[in-house]
């Protein structure tokens, strides 16, 4: 297989690693542009294609996915290739040491599948995992950067499960772009460098510190050519032998030893935990909205339920011709607050807790919740409701606050199959522990630190052995009135994923923006008590108006990473979020 020199633009053009090359790419040289990050909200150019499209958080990952599509690969083939590259060039966000949720539209069968690759707690984990000797919650930063926070990674198992059914190209072929980049080197992007510069090297394990920082503890700068031969070897093993070595072989042994011997705080993950892991097919959660059907990932993700609740509450309102008019924004924010209150009480791993999905999305229940919204004034006290068929008092309130380091891949292939994958290692750089070239997740900190609430009720999302922590990841596919995919989308962002996806759905359906305009639209919303709004003088009047209605408004960066594909009668249209380095590519 030939290797093709490519140029990347990072401020000024620098030579980057040689990307494995397929026959379709022979003789072509690409300039891959890595923007410094959008300080404003100017949309990236809308990308149009006829045959296939991939949108990811990094140009090299999008190139890898596109290469598979050009070889006749399916959407899952492209998604796997893109994920392997993302784990290398955007390690702060995702990788094989983490987990994911995926939706897959099988065009031939007209069937929507949902896959759960969420991490699981070790069998030895108990509800007091994150409590100190006095019964108080550990400081969140201390818990996250430790072996205590590491769950069994699930992304590889889920991708293999999907590839076994829907893959068209050989498994090994999908790893070649990432293997070559890891071996030969790639340029550190501006966002990667920025995240490193904001990190404390002392919180990383020695192996991770040696990879991400120089001997003096300085982070690698933008444009630095970084190679990862250890990851190249790991991916080569997985490409050749499948996922067995990762879950039952030498790689599993090394993961378990790294967690158990973590010098910061050891965790309890064992080789037996890895060997027993299974990715799962789950029922997607779908809700009607206007003339569309919006589908996402169900529990243990809270994303599609919260999105569905908000859409169910606001569908009765006219959201106006233009985005973010004051009265409509107030209504959206109040619906979001009600949905997040329910999320905190009721949503957890459905294998351990009876999650009342139907009750939370029941039309009558949502009408009751909608009736709580005062069109002129923000609520002063927002509480979880009482959805149908719920044993009251059985669910404690989870008051945990979450952070997220996540990525999104959106793909449509030649046959019309669609793939949406939200993938994560949780906080930026996960547990900051490096094993065989990849970072381990810190997803267990998505559990409630306090297993019992102030009223003495057990929290649904408490830690339990073998349990999957609640997530906000919400890969989304929107279908038109004829049951055909209209939009493929998703975003990183922790709990704000719900707000970002809602923004995109409303922008595309209610305000009729294109994929790029929807991704770049100002981020806003209420996940709990505060209304969050991106900075910018254009939105000062909105902030003032909401404050006058009783909202606590906080202007802040809201770094979404929306990757949207719109499927139109004329073809495919792709939009990548200007807040990150992503691109849409297609033919």
N, C-alpha and C positions, 0 to 999 in steps of 0.2 A: 504494500500500500504506500503510495507516494505521500510525501508531506509537502505542504504548500506554504511558503512564507506569506505572512499577512501583516498588514500595517494596522496599528491601533493609534487613534488620536487621543492623547491624554494631555491637553494643553498644547503640546507639540508632538509631532509624530515620532513614535519609537517603535523599534522592531520588537515584535512579540513572538511568543512561542510558535512553533510549527504545529498547525492543527491537522489532525488526520484528515485525509482527503478522500473523497469518493469520486467515482467516474464523472458524475454530473458537474463536479467542481473543477475538472481539469482545465488548466490554463487561466483560471480566474484569480484575481487578487482583490481582496476587499479591504476597504478602510472602515474599521470598526470605531465608531465614535463613542467615547465615554464622557458625557457632559459633567461639568463640575457640580451639577445639582442645581435645580431650578429655584432661584430665590423668589421669582414671581410664579405666576400660574399660567404662563403662556403655553398652550397645548403643543405637544410634539406633532409633527406632520401626521395626518391620517394616512395609513398605509392600506393600499387596495390590492387585492389578489383575486384570482379566479379559481385556482385549484386547491390550495392548502395554505395554512398560516400557523405560525407559532409566535407567542408573545411571552417573553421571560424578563427577569430582572437584570440580565447582563447580556451584552451582544454576543459574547462567545458561547453562552448557553443557547441563545436563539439560533446561532449558526449551526450548532451541533444538532439541534432539533430539526432545523430545515434540511440538513444533510440527510437525515433519515427519511423525511418525507419525500425528498427527491429520489431516493432509492426505492420508493414504493412502500415505505413503512407506514404503519398505522399511527393513529394519534398517540397510543400508549408507547409505541416505539420512540416517537419523537420526545414524549414526556420523560422517558427514562434517560435518554441521552442528555437532555437538557438538565435534569436533576443531578446527574453525575458531575457535570461541569459546574453547576451552581455550587455544589458542595466544596469545590476547589476554589473558585474565583470569588465566591460570596460566602465564605465559611461562617461569618457571623450570623447568618440567617438560617441555613439549612444544611443537610448532608445525610450521609448514611448512618450517622449516630443519632438521628432524630426520628420524627414521625410525620404522618401526613393523613389528610382526608382527601378522597378523590371521587369525582363523578365521571361516569363514562356513558355516553350516548351511543348505543349500537344502532346505526342507521338502518341496516338491513332488517334487523328484528324489531325495530322501533321500540327499543327497550332502554330504560335508564337504570344504570347500576350505581350503587354507592359503596365505597370501600373504606374501611376503617383500619388505618395503620398507626393508630395512636399507641403511645408507649404504655407499658403496664408497670405497676409497682412490684418490687420483689415480693415473693411469697412471705418473707419474714416481716414485711412492713406492718406497722400497727398505727392506730389513730394518733398516737402521741409522737409520731416520727419527728415533727418539727417543734416539739416543746422542750424547754430546758429542764434542768433538774428540779426547778421550783414550779414547773407546770406553766411557765410563761412561753409565748411563741418566740422562737429564735429570730434575731434580726434577719430580714428578708435577704439582704445582700450576703450575709454570712451563710445562710442556708443554700442560696443559689450556687455559689462558688464552692461546691463540696461534693463528695461522693454521696451524701444523703439525698441529693436532688436527682440522681440519675435513674431513669426508668429504662426498661428493656426497649431498645430501638425497634420501630415497626415499619419504617418506610420501605426497606428492602423486601420484607416479606409481602407487603401489600403490592408493590410493583411487580414482583414475581408472580403472585397470584393472578394479577390482571394480564400479564404478558402470556401466561400459560394458555389463556383463552383468546385474547385479542391481539397478541403480537404477531407480526408478519415477518419481521427480520430476525435473524439469529440473536439470541440473548447476548452473546459475546460481542457482536458488532456494535451494540449500543454503548459500550463502555470505551471504545477506542478513542473518541475525541478527548475525553477526560484523562485517559491514561497518557496520551501524548503530551497534553498540556501540563500534567503533573510532573512528567519526566523532564520535559524540555524547558518548562518555565512559562510564566504569564506575567503581564504587568499588573502591579497592584493598582486597583482603580481608586478614584478619588473618594468614593464612599467607604470602601474597605479601609483606606488610609485614615479617614476621618474617625471611623469607629475604633480603630486601633489607638489613635491619638487620645481618644476620650477614655480608654480603658486603663486600669491600673495593673501594670505587669506583675505586681506582687500577688494579685488574686489568681493568677494562672498557675497551673502545676508546672514544675520545672521543664517537662518536655514541651508543653504548650508555649511557655515563655521563650524557650530557645528557638521555636519556629517563627513566632510572630514578632519578636523583638531582637535587636542586636545584643552584643555582649554587655553593652552599657545600659541596656533597658530601654533603648529608643525604638519606637515603632517604625516599621518600614514605611517609607514615604511613597506618595503617588508616583507611579512609573517604575518603581523598583521591580526588577525581574526576579520573581519568587518561584522556586521549584519545590516539589513535594514528592521526592522519590519513594518515600514510605507509602503514600497514598497510591502512587502508580502501581506499586507491588500489590497492595491490598485489592485494588480494583481489578488487577490482572487475575488474581486468584478467584475473585467472585465472577468475573467474566468467563473464566475457564470451567469452574467447578460449581457455579450456582451459589445459592445462599447458604448451603450446608456448612461451609467453613465459618461463616459469620455467626451462625446460631448454635453450631454443635462442634466446631473444630477449634483450631489454634486461635483464630480471631476472637471467638467467644471466650476462650481462656484468658486472653490478654485484656479484654474488656472487664471481665469479672475481677481480675487481679488489680487493675487500675482503680476500680471503684472501691474495693475492699482495703487497698493500701493507700488511699488518697491521703496525702500529708496534711490536708486542711481539716477535713472531717471524713472519716471512712463511711461508706455505705454498705448495704447488705445484699446488693445484687450478686447472684451466683450464676455459674454455668448452667445449672438446672433451670433457672429463670429464663435464660436465653433459649435453651432447648425446648422449653414448653410454650414459647410465644407462638401465637397464631394471628395472622391478619383476618379480618372478618368482613363479609359482605353484609351490609345493613340496608334497611329500608330508607330510601331518600325521603325527605320531608318536603312536600309541595303545597303551595297555597295559590289560590286564584287571586289575581290582581288586575283590575281593568279587564282588558281582553287577553291577558297573558296568564301563564302559569309559571311561578317562580319556584325553583327546586334547589335544595341544598342538602348539606349533610346533617343527619339526625344525631341523637345522643350516642356517644358521650360528648358530641359537639353541641353547644347551645346556639350556634350561629343561625341555622335555618329556622329554629323555633322563634328566636327573638326577631329575626327579619320578618317572619310570617305574622307574628303578633302585631308588629308596627304597621305592616301593610294592611292587615285586616282592620286595624283601628282607623287608619287615615283614608282608606278607600272611600269612605262616606263624604270626604271633603274634596272640594276643588282646590288643587294645589297651584292654580294660576298658570299664566302663560309663560312666566319667566321664573327662574330659580330664586329661592330665598327671599320672597316677599315676606314682610314682617309677620302678618297674621298666620300665614301658612307655616312658616318656620316655627312659630310658637306651638302650633298644633302637632307638628312632627316631633318636636323636642319633648312634649308632654307624653306622647305615645311611647317614645323611646324610654323615658323614665319608668313608665309602668311596666314595659317589657323587661327591662333590666332588673326590676324588683322581683318579678316572677322568676327570672333566670337564676338569681342568687339563692332562691329557696328550693326550686323544684328540679333543676337539671343536674344530672350526674350520669355515671356509667349505668346503662340500663340492665347490665348483667348483675348489678348489685342493688339497684334502687328502681322501684316502679315509677318511671318518669311519665307524667300525665300529658303526653304529647297531644292526644286528641282533645283533652279538656282545655289545654292552654290555647289551642287554635279553634276552639268551638265558637261558632258565630255568636251565639247568645252570650257566652262569657265575654267575648271581645266587645260586644255592644255594652255590657255592664261596665267594662273598663273604660270604654270611650266616653261613657256618660260622666265619668269623673273629671273629664277635661273641661276646664273653664276657658272659653274662647278669649277671655280678656285678661286672665291672671294665672301665673304659674302656681302649681300646687305647693303648699308648704310642707306637706308630709306625704311621702309616697311609700306605700307598703305593697307587699305581695298580695294578690287576690286569692280567691277560693275557687279554682276551676272545678268543673264537674268531676265526680268519681275520685275525689282525693280524700284520704283519711286526714282530717284536720289535726294539727299538732304533731304529725309524724315527720315533718320536715323542719329542720332548724335553719336559721338564716346564716348564710356564708357571707362574712364581711371582708373577705380577703381582697386585696388589690393586686392585680396582675400586670406584668410587663410582657413584651413579646419580641422575639427575633425570628422573622418568618419570611417566606417568599411565595410567589404565585406563578404557576405555569398554565397557560391557556393554549389549546391546540384544536385545529380542525383539519382533518386529512382529506385526501382525494375522494374517498367514498362518502364523505359527509359525517363520519364519526367525530364526536367531540369529546375532549378531555379537559377537565378543570381540576387542578391539584393545588391545594394549599399545604405547604410543607414547612416544617419548623424544627429548631432545636431549643426553642423557648426564648430565654433572654439572649442578648447579643453575646455571641461566642459560647452559648450554652453554659455547661458547668465549668468551662475553661480548662478542660482536661482533654489531652490529645492522646489518642491510641492509634498506632499504625497509620498516622497521617490524617485522621479525621477526629473531629470534636464530638464529645459526648453531650447529650442533651441535659437540661436541668428541668425537665417537664414535671417532675413530681412536685415542684413548688406551685403548680397549678391546682393542687389539692388545697382544701381549707387547712390552714395551720391549726386552728382551734376546732376540735372535733365536735364540740357541743356549744350551742349558742347561749345567750344570756338567760334564756327561759328554760334551759335544761334539755332542749331537744337536740337529738343527734343531727348534725349537718349532713345533708345528702352527699355532698362532695368531700366527705372526710376521707382520710387515708385508710386503705385496707389492702391487704396482701392480694396481688393479682389484679387489682382494680385499675381502671384507666381514668386519669384525671379529666375533669370537665375542660372543654376547649371552646374557643370562639372561632376556630378555623371554619370557613364556610365556602368551599368551592361551589360555584353557582352556575346553573344553566337555566335560561329563561326560554319558555316555549310560547309560540304564537297560538292564535285561536284554532289553527289547523293541526296543532300538536307537533309542529316542526321547531327545531332549535332556532331561536332568534338572536340570543346573546350568550356568550360563554365568558365568564368573568370570575374575579376573586381578588383578594388583597391580603397582604400582611397587615399587622398593626395591633396585635394583642386583642383586648376586648373591643377596641375601636374598629376591628374588622367588620363588626356588625354595622357600625355607623357608615363606614366607607362603602360597603356593599349596598346598603340602603340608599346612600347618595347616588350611586351609580344606577340603580334600578329606577329611581325616580327621575334622574336626569335623562335616561334613555327613553322611558315610557311617558312620563308626564310632561317633561320639558323638551322632548324630542331633540336632544343633543346627539351628535355623533359620538363614536367610541372614544375618540381623542378628547373631545370637549368634555365628555362625561368624566373621564379620568382626571382631567386637569381642574375641574370645577372645585371651588374652595371647599375644604372639608369643614364639617360642622356636626353638632349633635350633642345629646345628653346621654351619657352612659349611666350616670348615677345622679348626684344632686346638682352638678355644675353643667352649664352649657358651654361647650368648648367650640372655639371658632378660630380659624387661622388668622394670623396677623395680615394687615393690609388695609390701607386707608379706604379702599373701595367698600369695605364692610363695616366701617365705623358707625354709620347710621343704624345698621341692623343691630349691632352690639348695644348701642344706646337704647334703641327701642325695646329690645328684649329685657334689658336691665330695668327699664321703666315698668315692665309687666311682671317684675318680681324674680326674674331669672338671675342666678349668680353666674355671670359671664366671665370666662377666662380666655384671653387671647393667648394662643400657644401654637408651637409647631405641631402639626398633625401629619406625620410622614406616611401617607398611604403608599401603596405600590400596586394600584389597580392595573390589571392587564385584561383588556376587553377585546373580544372579537364579535363583531356584529355580522350576522348572516343575512344578506339582503338579496332581493331578486337579481341584482346586478353582480353579485359576488361577495367576497369577504372584505370587511373593513376592520383594521386593527388599530387600537390605541394603547399606548404605554404611558404610564404616569410620569409627568415631568419632575416629580419629587425624587425619583430614583434613576438608575442608569439603564433601565429596561428599553427594549426595542421590540417592534413588531416586524416580522419578516415573512414573506410569502411569495408565491408565484401565481 
